[in-house]
Amino acid sequence: MIQIIRLKGKDKHLYRLLAPMVMDPEVIRANNNYPFKTGEEYVWFIAIEDKEVVGFVPVEQKSRKKAVINNYYVKAEGTVREEILSHLLPAIVAEFGPESWLLNSVTLVQDKETFEKFEFVSMDKKWTRYVKMYR
């Protein structure tokens, strides 16, 4: 069973949970060789299954009512990937999804349909690997 935990961007438990994963060259390569960042303005949603981290989505709070999903990671492909995201996204939407929030996402093209299931809409901005979405 997948469990979702929420941690602030500077929580010591966040570092203990994610350091081995975010420093793994394979994970960094999957993130287009871009390092993962955090800070006081971040909230991390972490998917754990059988005591192992299987994915995470950091959400950066840009202003009082604007947040951005960027550089997330899911340790799976296909239907398992969709299942993990289908646990992470409702937790994010519950916190940043009310009408007063603007939630933007730089979404991997392969995850576009999963994000659409949670009422994210594509914007005109599209790159080779990513599509910009909002909710």
Buried (B, 14 or more C-beta within 10 A) or exposed (E): EBEBBBBBBEBEEBEEBBEEBBEEEEBBEBBEEEEBEBEEBBBBBBBBBEEEBBBBBBBBBEEEEEBBBBBBBBBBEEEBBBBBBBBBBBBBBEBBBEEEBBBBBBBBEEBBEBBBEBEBEBEEEEEEEBBBBEB
